[in-house]
């Protein structure tokens, strides 16, 4: 199957067994290389357990997730793009979808001139996080927040 287009059933299989089955076994069952499976899982946003048991993430490295793109983080830390994306996904899952709760005034100012996708790229935040913050910002700006929401 080398070089052939990925089929929907293959993508579904990766999503279904990604967290439970070793990459080597997934590759064997799909008749693909481990590298191809890892790359495709990253493309489709499927979780795969990390084979890296190497160095743990440091606090300065984790701080980068709120400020830079995955590619910039990979370059700055010397980690693979897959490792960075896996860590971003893990951080997002463990914090209810928000990697870095505090927004700077400069980031919020981007809402005046950029759409959510552009703000996500510029800030390195997820599109979901940007959308949630813009909704909160619009409510706050227009005085529509109730007291319970005013603390964000």
C-alpha positions, 0 to 999 in steps of 0.5 A: 500500500506504500504511497497509496491514498489513505482510506476512510476505514484506515483513518477510523481504525487509527482513531479507534485503536490509537491509544490502545494499540502499539504503533508497530501493530497498527502499521502491521495491520494497515500494511503501512510503515510506522512512520506513515501511521505516525504522520497520518495520525498527526494529520487527522488529529488521532492520539497515538501513545508516545514512544519517547520516554526521554527527557521530560518537558521543562517549565520554560518549554511548557510556557512556549505553548501559549505563545508560539506555533508547534513548528517554532516550539519544535525548532526551539526545543529540538523536539519533533513536531509530533512530540510537540503536537502530542504535548499540546494535545495532552495539555489541552485535554488536561486543562479542559481545552485551555493551554494557557489561561491568561491572555495578554492585552496585546493578544486581545488587541488582535481581535480588532484586526484579525479573524479567529484563525489568524489570531490562533496562528499568531498566538499559537493558541487553539482555534477553540480557545480563540473562539471562546476568548473572542466570545467572552471579549465581545460580551465583556466589551458590550456589557453582556456578561453576568457577574459569574462570567466577569472573572475570565 
